Protein backbone atom coordinates (compact mmCIF):
# COMPACT_ATOMS: atom_id res chain seq x y z
CA UNK A 1 0.00 0.00 0.00
CA UNK A 2 1.13 3.54 -0.67
CA UNK A 3 1.33 5.73 2.44
CA UNK A 4 2.43 8.87 0.58
CA UNK A 5 -0.96 9.56 -0.95
CA UNK A 6 -1.69 12.81 -2.71
CA UNK A 7 -4.98 12.13 -4.48
CA UNK A 8 -8.29 10.52 -3.51
CA UNK A 9 -11.15 9.39 -5.72
CA UNK A 10 -14.61 8.10 -4.80
CA UNK A 11 -16.62 5.57 -6.82
CA UNK A 12 -20.29 4.74 -6.55
CA UNK A 13 -21.12 1.54 -8.43
CA UNK A 14 -24.66 0.71 -9.51
CA UNK A 15 -26.64 -1.40 -9.12
CA UNK A 16 -25.88 -2.01 -5.46
CA UNK A 17 -25.93 -5.81 -5.53
CA UNK A 18 -24.21 -7.93 -2.86
CA UNK A 19 -23.48 -10.77 -5.29
CA UNK A 20 -21.76 -8.52 -7.82
CA UNK A 21 -19.79 -6.77 -5.09
CA UNK A 22 -18.65 -10.07 -3.56
CA UNK A 23 -17.48 -11.22 -6.98
CA UNK A 24 -15.67 -7.92 -7.54
CA UNK A 25 -13.89 -7.82 -4.18
CA UNK A 26 -13.04 -11.52 -3.91
CA UNK A 27 -12.72 -13.67 -0.83
CA UNK A 28 -11.47 -11.53 2.07
CA UNK A 29 -11.08 -8.69 -0.47
CA UNK A 30 -8.23 -10.54 -2.19
CA UNK A 31 -8.99 -8.92 -5.55
CA UNK A 32 -8.80 -5.43 -4.05
CA UNK A 33 -5.53 -6.31 -2.29
CA UNK A 34 -4.15 -7.53 -5.62
CA UNK A 35 -4.98 -4.20 -7.28
CA UNK A 36 -3.49 -2.29 -4.34
CA UNK A 37 -0.23 -4.19 -4.62
CA UNK A 38 0.14 -3.82 -8.38
CA UNK A 39 -0.86 -0.15 -8.62
CA UNK A 40 0.45 1.15 -5.27
CA UNK A 41 -2.87 2.50 -4.00
CA UNK A 42 -5.11 1.99 -0.98
CA UNK A 43 -8.73 0.95 -1.51
CA UNK A 44 -11.53 1.14 1.05
CA UNK A 45 -15.13 0.23 0.44
CA UNK A 46 -18.44 0.14 2.26
CA UNK A 47 -21.04 -1.58 0.15
CA UNK A 48 -20.95 -0.07 -3.33
CA UNK A 49 -19.03 3.03 -2.21
CA UNK A 50 -15.28 2.84 -2.92
CA UNK A 51 -12.50 5.27 -1.99
CA UNK A 52 -9.11 5.00 -3.70
CA UNK A 53 -6.03 6.92 -2.57
CA UNK A 54 -2.57 7.25 -4.08
CA UNK A 55 -0.81 9.03 -6.92
CA UNK A 56 -3.32 10.36 -9.44
CA UNK A 57 -2.33 8.17 -12.39
CA UNK A 58 -2.44 5.05 -10.21
CA UNK A 59 -5.77 6.06 -8.66
CA UNK A 60 -7.36 6.74 -12.05
CA UNK A 61 -6.05 3.42 -13.35
CA UNK A 62 -7.42 1.57 -10.33
CA UNK A 63 -10.80 3.28 -10.72
CA UNK A 64 -10.95 2.26 -14.36
CA UNK A 65 -10.09 -1.34 -13.53
CA UNK A 66 -12.62 -1.60 -10.70
CA UNK A 67 -15.30 -0.17 -12.98
CA UNK A 68 -14.42 -2.60 -15.75
CA UNK A 69 -14.42 -5.56 -13.36
CA UNK A 70 -17.79 -4.59 -11.89
CA UNK A 71 -19.31 -4.57 -15.35
CA UNK A 72 -17.93 -8.08 -15.89
CA UNK A 73 -19.41 -9.20 -12.56
CA UNK A 74 -22.80 -7.83 -13.66
CA UNK A 75 -22.56 -9.85 -16.86
CA UNK A 76 -22.03 -13.13 -15.03
CA UNK A 77 -18.25 -13.42 -15.39
CA UNK A 78 -16.68 -15.13 -12.37
CA UNK A 79 -13.68 -13.04 -11.33
CA UNK A 80 -10.52 -14.76 -10.09
CA UNK A 81 -7.01 -13.63 -9.12
CA UNK A 82 -5.91 -14.87 -12.54
CA UNK A 83 -8.46 -12.74 -14.38
CA UNK A 84 -7.52 -9.70 -12.27
CA UNK A 85 -3.87 -10.28 -13.17
CA UNK A 86 -4.69 -10.54 -16.85
CA UNK A 87 -6.73 -7.34 -16.80
CA UNK A 88 -3.76 -5.59 -15.22
CA UNK A 89 -1.47 -7.10 -17.86
CA UNK A 90 -3.65 -6.28 -20.83
CA UNK A 91 -4.61 -2.69 -20.07
CA UNK A 92 -1.97 -0.04 -19.58
CA UNK A 93 -2.21 2.69 -16.95
CA UNK A 94 -3.38 5.28 -19.48
CA UNK A 95 -6.09 2.97 -20.87
CA UNK A 96 -7.43 2.20 -17.42
CA UNK A 97 -7.37 5.84 -16.39
CA UNK A 98 -9.27 6.78 -19.56
CA UNK A 99 -11.79 4.04 -18.77
CA UNK A 100 -12.46 5.57 -15.37
CA UNK A 101 -13.12 9.00 -16.92
CA UNK A 102 -15.34 7.79 -19.73
CA UNK A 103 -17.34 5.09 -17.93
CA UNK A 104 -20.77 6.12 -16.61
CA UNK A 105 -20.47 3.61 -13.77
CA UNK A 106 -17.66 5.70 -12.26
CA UNK A 107 -18.30 9.01 -10.52
CA UNK A 108 -16.21 11.26 -8.29
CA UNK A 109 -18.89 11.82 -5.63
CA UNK A 110 -21.38 9.38 -4.11
CA UNK A 111 -24.17 11.94 -4.52
CA UNK A 112 -24.33 11.29 -8.28
CA UNK A 113 -25.17 7.61 -8.71
CA UNK A 114 -24.93 6.15 -12.17
CA UNK A 115 -27.68 4.08 -13.72
CA UNK A 116 -25.88 2.59 -16.73
CA UNK A 117 -27.35 -0.77 -17.68
CA UNK A 118 -25.47 -1.32 -20.92
CA UNK A 119 -24.44 -4.80 -21.95
CA UNK A 120 -20.76 -5.77 -21.94
CA UNK A 121 -19.59 -4.98 -25.48
CA UNK A 122 -16.93 -7.68 -25.61
CA UNK A 123 -17.30 -11.05 -27.30
CA UNK A 124 -18.24 -13.82 -24.88
CA UNK A 125 -17.83 -17.55 -25.54
CA UNK A 126 -20.53 -19.74 -24.01
CA UNK A 127 -19.82 -23.38 -23.15
CA UNK A 128 -21.73 -25.87 -21.02
CA UNK A 129 -19.87 -25.06 -17.78
CA UNK A 130 -18.18 -21.73 -18.43
CA UNK A 131 -18.74 -18.34 -19.98
CA UNK A 132 -15.35 -17.19 -21.23
CA UNK A 133 -14.42 -13.58 -21.87
CA UNK A 134 -11.34 -12.99 -24.03
CA UNK A 135 -9.03 -10.45 -22.39
CA UNK A 136 -7.40 -7.50 -24.09
CA UNK A 137 -7.21 -6.46 -27.71
CA UNK A 138 -5.28 -9.47 -28.99
CA UNK A 139 -7.54 -12.11 -27.45
CA UNK A 140 -10.66 -10.19 -28.49
CA UNK A 141 -9.35 -9.79 -32.04
CA UNK A 142 -8.36 -13.44 -32.14
CA UNK A 143 -11.81 -14.67 -31.14
CA UNK A 144 -13.55 -12.31 -33.58
CA UNK A 145 -11.30 -13.60 -36.36
CA UNK A 146 -11.97 -17.23 -35.46
CA UNK A 147 -15.72 -16.59 -35.49
CA UNK A 148 -15.55 -14.95 -38.92
CA UNK A 149 -12.90 -16.89 -40.89
CA UNK A 150 -12.60 -20.50 -42.00
CA UNK A 151 -8.84 -20.72 -41.42
CA UNK A 152 -7.16 -18.94 -38.51
CA UNK A 153 -3.64 -18.75 -37.11
CA UNK A 154 -2.86 -17.81 -33.49
CA UNK A 155 0.87 -17.23 -33.05
CA UNK A 156 2.72 -16.26 -29.90
CA UNK A 157 4.22 -17.32 -26.55
CA UNK A 158 2.90 -20.11 -24.39
CA UNK A 159 0.29 -19.07 -21.87
CA UNK A 160 -1.46 -16.46 -24.02
CA UNK A 161 -4.70 -18.44 -24.34
CA UNK A 162 -4.35 -19.35 -28.02
CA UNK A 163 -5.36 -22.97 -27.67
CA UNK A 164 -7.81 -22.55 -24.79
CA UNK A 165 -9.81 -19.92 -26.66
CA UNK A 166 -9.77 -22.01 -29.83
CA UNK A 167 -11.15 -25.00 -27.91
CA UNK A 168 -13.80 -22.74 -26.35
CA UNK A 169 -14.92 -21.53 -29.79
CA UNK A 170 -15.03 -25.14 -30.99
CA UNK A 171 -17.17 -26.23 -28.03
CA UNK A 172 -19.54 -23.31 -28.55
CA UNK A 173 -19.91 -24.20 -32.24
CA UNK A 174 -20.62 -27.84 -31.36
CA UNK A 175 -23.23 -26.92 -28.75
CA UNK A 176 -24.87 -24.55 -31.25
CA UNK A 177 -24.92 -27.39 -33.82
CA UNK A 178 -22.81 -25.34 -36.23
CA UNK A 179 -20.44 -28.33 -36.65
CA UNK A 180 -20.86 -32.07 -36.18
CA UNK A 181 -17.54 -32.82 -34.51
CA UNK A 182 -14.34 -31.42 -33.05
CA UNK A 183 -10.86 -32.62 -33.95
CA UNK A 184 -7.89 -31.62 -31.80
CA UNK A 185 -4.53 -32.41 -33.36
CA UNK A 186 -0.86 -32.14 -32.39
CA UNK A 187 2.33 -33.17 -34.22
CA UNK A 188 4.26 -36.06 -32.63
CA UNK A 189 7.33 -33.96 -31.86
CA UNK A 190 8.03 -32.50 -28.44
CA UNK A 191 11.00 -30.89 -26.71
CA UNK A 192 13.76 -33.48 -26.52
CA UNK A 193 11.37 -36.43 -26.22
CA UNK A 194 11.93 -39.63 -28.19
CA UNK A 195 8.53 -41.16 -28.78
CA UNK A 196 10.06 -44.41 -30.05
CA UNK A 197 11.23 -45.30 -26.56
CA UNK A 198 7.78 -44.90 -25.02
CA UNK A 199 5.44 -47.93 -24.67
CA UNK A 200 2.29 -48.35 -26.75
CA UNK A 201 1.15 -47.40 -30.25
CA UNK A 202 1.46 -43.87 -31.63
CA UNK A 203 -1.83 -42.69 -30.13
CA UNK A 204 -0.84 -43.98 -26.68
CA UNK A 205 2.64 -42.48 -26.95
CA UNK A 206 1.37 -39.02 -27.82
CA UNK A 207 -1.56 -39.04 -25.38
CA UNK A 208 0.37 -37.27 -22.56
CA UNK A 209 1.22 -34.43 -24.95
CA UNK A 210 -2.48 -33.99 -25.72
CA UNK A 211 -3.34 -33.57 -22.03
CA UNK A 212 -3.73 -29.74 -22.23
CA UNK A 213 -6.46 -30.24 -24.83
CA UNK A 214 -8.29 -32.72 -22.60
CA UNK A 215 -8.00 -30.33 -19.65
CA UNK A 216 -9.59 -27.50 -21.63
CA UNK A 217 -12.48 -29.74 -22.69
CA UNK A 218 -13.05 -30.93 -19.12
CA UNK A 219 -13.20 -27.30 -17.96
CA UNK A 220 -15.88 -26.46 -20.50
CA UNK A 221 -17.99 -29.62 -20.75
CA UNK A 222 -17.23 -31.75 -17.69
CA UNK A 223 -15.50 -35.13 -17.50
CA UNK A 224 -18.54 -37.30 -18.16
CA UNK A 225 -19.73 -35.34 -21.20
CA UNK A 226 -16.23 -35.31 -22.73
CA UNK A 227 -15.85 -39.08 -22.24
CA UNK A 228 -19.19 -39.77 -23.95
CA UNK A 229 -18.42 -37.43 -26.86
CA UNK A 230 -15.03 -39.09 -27.39
CA UNK A 231 -16.64 -42.56 -27.31
CA UNK A 232 -19.09 -41.42 -30.01
CA UNK A 233 -16.23 -39.86 -32.05
CA UNK A 234 -17.90 -36.46 -31.81
CA UNK A 235 -14.64 -35.28 -30.26
CA UNK A 236 -11.43 -36.75 -31.63
CA UNK A 237 -8.00 -36.03 -30.17
CA UNK A 238 -5.21 -37.43 -32.31
CA UNK A 239 -1.66 -37.04 -33.60
CA UNK A 240 -1.26 -35.14 -36.85
CA UNK A 241 -0.25 -38.29 -38.73
CA UNK A 242 -3.84 -39.56 -38.40
CA UNK A 243 -5.10 -36.71 -40.62
CA UNK A 244 -3.45 -37.96 -43.80
CA UNK A 245 -5.89 -39.03 -46.50
CA UNK A 246 -8.97 -37.61 -44.77
CA UNK A 247 -11.40 -34.88 -45.83
CA UNK A 248 -13.02 -33.18 -42.85
CA UNK A 249 -16.46 -31.68 -43.50
CA UNK A 250 -18.65 -29.91 -40.91
CA UNK A 251 -15.81 -30.08 -38.41
CA UNK A 252 -13.96 -27.77 -36.05
CA UNK A 253 -10.29 -28.63 -36.38
CA UNK A 254 -7.56 -27.30 -34.10
CA UNK A 255 -3.87 -27.91 -34.80
CA UNK A 256 -1.87 -27.15 -31.66
CA UNK A 257 1.94 -26.76 -31.40
CA UNK A 258 2.04 -26.18 -35.15
CA UNK A 259 5.60 -24.86 -34.99
CA UNK A 260 6.63 -28.54 -34.86
CA UNK A 261 5.08 -29.39 -38.22
CA UNK A 262 7.18 -29.59 -41.36
CA UNK A 263 6.22 -27.67 -44.51
CA UNK A 264 4.78 -30.87 -45.95
CA UNK A 265 2.75 -31.65 -42.84
CA UNK A 266 1.31 -28.15 -42.69
CA UNK A 267 0.23 -28.34 -46.33
CA UNK A 268 -1.26 -31.79 -45.72
CA UNK A 269 -3.23 -30.50 -42.73
CA UNK A 270 -4.59 -27.40 -44.48
CA UNK A 271 -5.74 -29.43 -47.47
CA UNK A 272 -7.80 -31.75 -45.21
CA UNK A 273 -10.32 -28.98 -44.54
CA UNK A 274 -13.69 -29.61 -46.17
CA UNK A 275 -17.03 -27.83 -46.53
CA UNK A 276 -18.59 -26.32 -43.43
CA UNK A 277 -15.38 -26.62 -41.44
CA UNK A 278 -13.31 -24.16 -39.42
CA UNK A 279 -9.60 -24.63 -38.71
CA UNK A 280 -7.52 -22.93 -36.02
CA UNK A 281 -3.76 -23.37 -36.07
CA UNK A 282 -1.81 -22.32 -32.98
CA UNK A 283 1.90 -22.21 -32.29
CA UNK A 284 4.96 -20.40 -30.99
CA UNK A 285 7.58 -19.76 -33.66
CA UNK A 286 10.28 -19.38 -30.98
CA UNK A 287 9.76 -22.91 -29.59
CA UNK A 288 10.58 -25.15 -32.56
CA UNK A 289 11.72 -28.70 -31.68
CA UNK A 290 12.27 -30.01 -35.21
CA UNK A 291 15.62 -31.52 -36.22
CA UNK A 292 18.29 -29.01 -37.20
CA UNK A 293 17.91 -27.93 -40.82
CA UNK A 294 14.16 -28.71 -40.99
CA UNK A 295 12.04 -25.63 -41.64
CA UNK A 296 8.97 -25.20 -39.48
CA UNK A 297 5.67 -25.44 -41.29
CA UNK A 298 4.42 -22.52 -39.19
CA UNK A 299 7.17 -20.07 -40.14
CA UNK A 300 6.83 -21.16 -43.77
CA UNK A 301 3.04 -20.82 -43.91
CA UNK A 302 3.22 -17.25 -42.58
CA UNK A 303 5.24 -16.30 -45.67
CA UNK A 304 2.95 -18.23 -48.02
CA UNK A 305 -0.56 -17.44 -46.77
CA UNK A 306 -0.46 -14.16 -44.84
CA UNK A 307 -2.58 -11.59 -46.66
CA UNK A 308 -4.79 -14.13 -48.42
CA UNK A 309 -8.49 -13.28 -48.09
CA UNK A 310 -10.41 -15.59 -45.78
CA UNK A 311 -7.37 -16.50 -43.66
CA UNK A 312 -6.65 -14.66 -40.42
CA UNK A 313 -3.38 -14.26 -38.50
CA UNK A 314 -3.31 -13.06 -34.88
CA UNK A 315 0.01 -12.40 -33.14
CA UNK A 316 0.22 -12.52 -29.34
CA UNK A 317 2.82 -10.82 -27.14
CA UNK A 318 4.27 -11.36 -23.68
CA UNK A 319 1.68 -8.97 -22.21
CA UNK A 320 -1.01 -11.47 -23.25
CA UNK A 321 0.41 -14.20 -21.00
CA UNK A 322 -2.22 -15.36 -18.50
CA UNK A 323 0.03 -17.41 -16.24
CA UNK A 324 2.16 -16.28 -13.28
CA UNK A 325 3.25 -12.61 -13.64
CA UNK A 326 6.89 -13.73 -13.86
CA UNK A 327 6.18 -15.74 -17.03
CA UNK A 328 5.72 -12.56 -19.10
CA UNK A 329 9.04 -11.24 -17.80
CA UNK A 330 10.73 -14.54 -18.60
CA UNK A 331 9.37 -14.43 -22.17
CA UNK A 332 10.66 -10.87 -22.58
CA UNK A 333 14.08 -11.78 -21.16
CA UNK A 334 14.52 -14.72 -23.53
CA UNK A 335 13.36 -12.64 -26.49
CA UNK A 336 15.85 -9.89 -25.64
CA UNK A 337 18.68 -12.43 -25.35
CA UNK A 338 17.76 -14.09 -28.65
CA UNK A 339 17.63 -10.69 -30.38
CA UNK A 340 21.05 -9.85 -28.93
CA UNK A 341 22.55 -13.13 -30.16
CA UNK A 342 21.01 -12.64 -33.60
CA UNK A 343 22.45 -9.12 -33.77
CA UNK A 344 25.93 -10.48 -33.01
CA UNK A 345 25.55 -13.11 -35.75
CA UNK A 346 24.39 -10.47 -38.25
CA UNK A 347 27.37 -8.26 -37.41
CA UNK A 348 29.74 -11.21 -37.84
CA UNK A 349 28.29 -12.01 -41.26
CA UNK A 350 28.62 -8.36 -42.25
CA UNK A 351 32.28 -8.34 -41.28
CA UNK A 352 32.95 -11.49 -43.30
CA UNK A 353 31.26 -10.05 -46.39
CA UNK A 354 33.06 -6.71 -46.24
C-alpha positions in Angstrom: 0.0 0.0 0.0 1.1 3.5 -0.7 1.3 5.7 2.4 2.4 8.9 0.6 -1.0 9.6 -1.0 -1.7 12.8 -2.7 -5.0 12.1 -4.5 -8.3 10.5 -3.5 -11.1 9.4 -5.7 -14.6 8.1 -4.8 -16.6 5.6 -6.8 -20.3 4.7 -6.6 -21.1 1.5 -8.4 -24.7 0.7 -9.5 -26.6 -1.4 -9.1 -25.9 -2.0 -5.5 -25.9 -5.8 -5.5 -24.2 -7.9 -2.9 -23.5 -10.8 -5.3 -21.8 -8.5 -7.8 -19.8 -6.8 -5.1 -18.6 -10.1 -3.6 -17.5 -11.2 -7.0 -15.7 -7.9 -7.5 -13.9 -7.8 -4.2 -13.0 -11.5 -3.9 -12.7 -13.7 -0.8 -11.5 -11.5 2.1 -11.1 -8.7 -0.5 -8.2 -10.5 -2.2 -9.0 -8.9 -5.6 -8.8 -5.4 -4.0 -5.5 -6.3 -2.3 -4.2 -7.5 -5.6 -5.0 -4.2 -7.3 -3.5 -2.3 -4.3 -0.2 -4.2 -4.6 0.1 -3.8 -8.4 -0.9 -0.2 -8.6 0.5 1.1 -5.3 -2.9 2.5 -4.0 -5.1 2.0 -1.0 -8.7 0.9 -1.5 -11.5 1.1 1.0 -15.1 0.2 0.4 -18.4 0.1 2.3 -21.0 -1.6 0.1 -20.9 -0.1 -3.3 -19.0 3.0 -2.2 -15.3 2.8 -2.9 -12.5 5.3 -2.0 -9.1 5.0 -3.7 -6.0 6.9 -2.6 -2.6 7.2 -4.1 -0.8 9.0 -6.9 -3.3 10.4 -9.4 -2.3 8.2 -12.4 -2.4 5.1 -10.2 -5.8 6.1 -8.7 -7.4 6.7 -12.0 -6.0 3.4 -13.4 -7.4 1.6 -10.3 -10.8 3.3 -10.7 -11.0 2.3 -14.4 -10.1 -1.3 -13.5 -12.6 -1.6 -10.7 -15.3 -0.2 -13.0 -14.4 -2.6 -15.7 -14.4 -5.6 -13.4 -17.8 -4.6 -11.9 -19.3 -4.6 -15.4 -17.9 -8.1 -15.9 -19.4 -9.2 -12.6 -22.8 -7.8 -13.7 -22.6 -9.8 -16.9 -22.0 -13.1 -15.0 -18.2 -13.4 -15.4 -16.7 -15.1 -12.4 -13.7 -13.0 -11.3 -10.5 -14.8 -10.1 -7.0 -13.6 -9.1 -5.9 -14.9 -12.5 -8.5 -12.7 -14.4 -7.5 -9.7 -12.3 -3.9 -10.3 -13.2 -4.7 -10.5 -16.8 -6.7 -7.3 -16.8 -3.8 -5.6 -15.2 -1.5 -7.1 -17.9 -3.6 -6.3 -20.8 -4.6 -2.7 -20.1 -2.0 0.0 -19.6 -2.2 2.7 -16.9 -3.4 5.3 -19.5 -6.1 3.0 -20.9 -7.4 2.2 -17.4 -7.4 5.8 -16.4 -9.3 6.8 -19.6 -11.8 4.0 -18.8 -12.5 5.6 -15.4 -13.1 9.0 -16.9 -15.3 7.8 -19.7 -17.3 5.1 -17.9 -20.8 6.1 -16.6 -20.5 3.6 -13.8 -17.7 5.7 -12.3 -18.3 9.0 -10.5 -16.2 11.3 -8.3 -18.9 11.8 -5.6 -21.4 9.4 -4.1 -24.2 11.9 -4.5 -24.3 11.3 -8.3 -25.2 7.6 -8.7 -24.9 6.1 -12.2 -27.7 4.1 -13.7 -25.9 2.6 -16.7 -27.4 -0.8 -17.7 -25.5 -1.3 -20.9 -24.4 -4.8 -21.9 -20.8 -5.8 -21.9 -19.6 -5.0 -25.5 -16.9 -7.7 -25.6 -17.3 -11.0 -27.3 -18.2 -13.8 -24.9 -17.8 -17.6 -25.5 -20.5 -19.7 -24.0 -19.8 -23.4 -23.2 -21.7 -25.9 -21.0 -19.9 -25.1 -17.8 -18.2 -21.7 -18.4 -18.7 -18.3 -20.0 -15.4 -17.2 -21.2 -14.4 -13.6 -21.9 -11.3 -13.0 -24.0 -9.0 -10.5 -22.4 -7.4 -7.5 -24.1 -7.2 -6.5 -27.7 -5.3 -9.5 -29.0 -7.5 -12.1 -27.5 -10.7 -10.2 -28.5 -9.4 -9.8 -32.0 -8.4 -13.4 -32.1 -11.8 -14.7 -31.1 -13.5 -12.3 -33.6 -11.3 -13.6 -36.4 -12.0 -17.2 -35.5 -15.7 -16.6 -35.5 -15.5 -15.0 -38.9 -12.9 -16.9 -40.9 -12.6 -20.5 -42.0 -8.8 -20.7 -41.4 -7.2 -18.9 -38.5 -3.6 -18.8 -37.1 -2.9 -17.8 -33.5 0.9 -17.2 -33.0 2.7 -16.3 -29.9 4.2 -17.3 -26.6 2.9 -20.1 -24.4 0.3 -19.1 -21.9 -1.5 -16.5 -24.0 -4.7 -18.4 -24.3 -4.4 -19.3 -28.0 -5.4 -23.0 -27.7 -7.8 -22.5 -24.8 -9.8 -19.9 -26.7 -9.8 -22.0 -29.8 -11.2 -25.0 -27.9 -13.8 -22.7 -26.3 -14.9 -21.5 -29.8 -15.0 -25.1 -31.0 -17.2 -26.2 -28.0 -19.5 -23.3 -28.5 -19.9 -24.2 -32.2 -20.6 -27.8 -31.4 -23.2 -26.9 -28.7 -24.9 -24.6 -31.2 -24.9 -27.4 -33.8 -22.8 -25.3 -36.2 -20.4 -28.3 -36.7 -20.9 -32.1 -36.2 -17.5 -32.8 -34.5 -14.3 -31.4 -33.0 -10.9 -32.6 -33.9 -7.9 -31.6 -31.8 -4.5 -32.4 -33.4 -0.9 -32.1 -32.4 2.3 -33.2 -34.2 4.3 -36.1 -32.6 7.3 -34.0 -31.9 8.0 -32.5 -28.4 11.0 -30.9 -26.7 13.8 -33.5 -26.5 11.4 -36.4 -26.2 11.9 -39.6 -28.2 8.5 -41.2 -28.8 10.1 -44.4 -30.0 11.2 -45.3 -26.6 7.8 -44.9 -25.0 5.4 -47.9 -24.7 2.3 -48.3 -26.7 1.2 -47.4 -30.2 1.5 -43.9 -31.6 -1.8 -42.7 -30.1 -0.8 -44.0 -26.7 2.6 -42.5 -27.0 1.4 -39.0 -27.8 -1.6 -39.0 -25.4 0.4 -37.3 -22.6 1.2 -34.4 -24.9 -2.5 -34.0 -25.7 -3.3 -33.6 -22.0 -3.7 -29.7 -22.2 -6.5 -30.2 -24.8 -8.3 -32.7 -22.6 -8.0 -30.3 -19.7 -9.6 -27.5 -21.6 -12.5 -29.7 -22.7 -13.1 -30.9 -19.1 -13.2 -27.3 -18.0 -15.9 -26.5 -20.5 -18.0 -29.6 -20.7 -17.2 -31.7 -17.7 -15.5 -35.1 -17.5 -18.5 -37.3 -18.2 -19.7 -35.3 -21.2 -16.2 -35.3 -22.7 -15.9 -39.1 -22.2 -19.2 -39.8 -23.9 -18.4 -37.4 -26.9 -15.0 -39.1 -27.4 -16.6 -42.6 -27.3 -19.1 -41.4 -30.0 -16.2 -39.9 -32.1 -17.9 -36.5 -31.8 -14.6 -35.3 -30.3 -11.4 -36.8 -31.6 -8.0 -36.0 -30.2 -5.2 -37.4 -32.3 -1.7 -37.0 -33.6 -1.3 -35.1 -36.9 -0.3 -38.3 -38.7 -3.8 -39.6 -38.4 -5.1 -36.7 -40.6 -3.4 -38.0 -43.8 -5.9 -39.0 -46.5 -9.0 -37.6 -44.8 -11.4 -34.9 -45.8 -13.0 -33.2 -42.9 -16.5 -31.7 -43.5 -18.7 -29.9 -40.9 -15.8 -30.1 -38.4 -14.0 -27.8 -36.1 -10.3 -28.6 -36.4 -7.6 -27.3 -34.1 -3.9 -27.9 -34.8 -1.9 -27.1 -31.7 1.9 -26.8 -31.4 2.0 -26.2 -35.1 5.6 -24.9 -35.0 6.6 -28.5 -34.9 5.1 -29.4 -38.2 7.2 -29.6 -41.4 6.2 -27.7 -44.5 4.8 -30.9 -46.0 2.8 -31.7 -42.8 1.3 -28.1 -42.7 0.2 -28.3 -46.3 -1.3 -31.8 -45.7 -3.2 -30.5 -42.7 -4.6 -27.4 -44.5 -5.7 -29.4 -47.5 -7.8 -31.8 -45.2 -10.3 -29.0 -44.5 -13.7 -29.6 -46.2 -17.0 -27.8 -46.5 -18.6 -26.3 -43.4 -15.4 -26.6 -41.4 -13.3 -24.2 -39.4 -9.6 -24.6 -38.7 -7.5 -22.9 -36.0 -3.8 -23.4 -36.1 -1.8 -22.3 -33.0 1.9 -22.2 -32.3 5.0 -20.4 -31.0 7.6 -19.8 -33.7 10.3 -19.4 -31.0 9.8 -22.9 -29.6 10.6 -25.1 -32.6 11.7 -28.7 -31.7 12.3 -30.0 -35.2 15.6 -31.5 -36.2 18.3 -29.0 -37.2 17.9 -27.9 -40.8 14.2 -28.7 -41.0 12.0 -25.6 -41.6 9.0 -25.2 -39.5 5.7 -25.4 -41.3 4.4 -22.5 -39.2 7.2 -20.1 -40.1 6.8 -21.2 -43.8 3.0 -20.8 -43.9 3.2 -17.3 -42.6 5.2 -16.3 -45.7 3.0 -18.2 -48.0 -0.6 -17.4 -46.8 -0.5 -14.2 -44.8 -2.6 -11.6 -46.7 -4.8 -14.1 -48.4 -8.5 -13.3 -48.1 -10.4 -15.6 -45.8 -7.4 -16.5 -43.7 -6.7 -14.7 -40.4 -3.4 -14.3 -38.5 -3.3 -13.1 -34.9 0.0 -12.4 -33.1 0.2 -12.5 -29.3 2.8 -10.8 -27.1 4.3 -11.4 -23.7 1.7 -9.0 -22.2 -1.0 -11.5 -23.2 0.4 -14.2 -21.0 -2.2 -15.4 -18.5 0.0 -17.4 -16.2 2.2 -16.3 -13.3 3.3 -12.6 -13.6 6.9 -13.7 -13.9 6.2 -15.7 -17.0 5.7 -12.6 -19.1 9.0 -11.2 -17.8 10.7 -14.5 -18.6 9.4 -14.4 -22.2 10.7 -10.9 -22.6 14.1 -11.8 -21.2 14.5 -14.7 -23.5 13.4 -12.6 -26.5 15.9 -9.9 -25.6 18.7 -12.4 -25.4 17.8 -14.1 -28.7 17.6 -10.7 -30.4 21.1 -9.9 -28.9 22.5 -13.1 -30.2 21.0 -12.6 -33.6 22.4 -9.1 -33.8 25.9 -10.5 -33.0 25.5 -13.1 -35.8 24.4 -10.5 -38.2 27.4 -8.3 -37.4 29.7 -11.2 -37.8 28.3 -12.0 -41.3 28.6 -8.4 -42.2 32.3 -8.3 -41.3 32.9 -11.5 -43.3 31.3 -10.1 -46.4 33.1 -6.7 -46.2 
